[in-house]
Amino acid sequence: MKWYPSNGTTGEWFIGKYCYHCFNDKGVFTGDPDDKYCDILAKSFGGEKVDEWIETENGPTCTSHIPYNWEDSIRRQSYKKAEVIEIIDPNQLKLELDA
């Protein structure tokens, strides 16, 4: 059965649980216009009841959801850019991150 949030609070909960952590909305997190933006979310903002949002026995879900943790991805990219400058003492490294 199709599902649609009954109010803004419910909608924000759903988006926070699924959309903010979905590979289908990569462009929002990378800022790259060539990356994919979620058409499903865009349609829902226009008031359409999208087929991908359904009610299950465990509550609402998105059938197109591809889980992805953007925060971990960004953190990994930052670590890859880190460059060891010097050893301050044998138990500590000084890292300089690109700004």
Beta strands, then each sheet from edge to edge (+ up, - down):
strand 1: 53-56
strand 2: 59-62
strand 3: 83-89
strand 4: 92-96
sheet 1: 1+ 2-
sheet 2: 3+ 4-
end
